Amino acid sequence: SITKERTEVILQGTSSLDPNDPSAVWEEFEFKCKPGDLKRRPCFISPYHYRLDWLMWFAAFQTYEQNEWIIHLAGKLLAQEEETLSLMGTNPFAGRDPP
């Protein structure tokens, strides 16, 4: 069985110079198959899983210290690394300055 509630890790970035500013707009990096936008049709790729999306589910059950790869993932997203961005469903900063 699986849990009845699902905790999600959400990765967001902002173009604001001061991320603590209450008016800063935070934009979400969406994954290819990880649940996110409720209006998006679910991904169906049985019997396979997108590995990163699958790992994000398990990361939500632990702390970032137990999943250090999340910090490296966030750093690569901040650096706008093409290889890493290819694993994502959307890049809200495409064609703009990095977050």
C-alpha positions in Angstrom: 0.0 0.0 0.0 1.0 3.6 -0.3 0.3 6.6 1.8 -3.1 8.3 1.8 -1.5 11.8 1.7 1.2 12.9 -0.6 3.8 15.4 0.4 5.5 17.1 -2.6 8.8 18.7 -3.1 8.4 21.8 -5.3 11.3 23.5 -6.9 10.8 27.2 -7.6 12.9 30.2 -8.7 12.5 33.9 -8.8 13.9 36.7 -11.0 13.5 39.1 -8.1 16.8 40.7 -6.8 15.5 40.2 -3.3 13.9 36.8 -2.9 12.6 37.8 0.6 10.6 40.7 -0.9 6.9 39.9 -0.4 6.3 41.0 -4.0 8.8 38.5 -5.4 7.1 36.2 -8.0 8.1 32.6 -7.6 7.8 30.3 -10.6 7.7 26.5 -10.5 9.9 24.2 -12.4 7.6 21.4 -13.5 8.6 17.8 -14.0 7.6 15.7 -17.0 5.6 13.2 -15.0 5.6 14.2 -11.3 2.2 15.4 -10.2 2.0 19.1 -10.2 -0.6 21.3 -12.0 -4.0 19.8 -11.3 -5.2 21.0 -14.7 -2.5 19.0 -16.5 -3.4 15.6 -17.8 -1.5 12.8 -15.9 1.5 11.2 -17.6 1.1 7.6 -18.4 4.2 5.6 -19.3 3.6 2.2 -17.7 5.5 0.2 -16.8 8.3 2.7 -16.7 8.9 5.8 -14.6 10.9 9.0 -15.2 13.7 8.4 -12.7 14.0 12.0 -11.5 10.3 12.3 -11.0 10.2 9.1 -9.1 13.1 10.1 -6.8 11.3 13.4 -6.0 8.4 11.4 -4.6 10.7 9.6 -2.2 12.6 12.7 -1.3 9.4 14.2 0.1 9.5 11.6 2.9 13.0 12.7 4.1 15.0 15.8 4.7 17.4 17.4 2.2 20.3 16.2 4.3 19.2 12.6 3.4 18.9 13.5 -0.3 21.9 15.7 -1.0 21.3 15.3 -4.7 18.4 17.8 -4.5 20.8 20.6 -3.6 22.9 19.7 -6.6 19.8 19.6 -8.8 18.8 23.1 -7.5 22.3 24.4 -8.3 22.1 23.0 -11.8 18.7 24.6 -12.3 20.0 27.9 -11.1 22.9 27.6 -13.5 20.5 26.8 -16.3 22.4 23.7 -17.3 20.9 22.3 -20.5 21.4 18.7 -19.6 19.5 19.2 -16.3 16.8 21.3 -17.9 16.2 18.5 -20.4 15.0 16.4 -17.5 12.3 18.9 -16.6 8.9 19.4 -18.1 9.1 23.2 -18.1 11.6 25.9 -17.6 9.9 29.0 -16.4 13.1 31.0 -17.2 13.6 29.9 -20.8 14.8 32.9 -22.8 15.3 35.0 -19.7 18.0 35.6 -17.2 18.6 32.7 -14.8 16.7 32.7 -11.5 
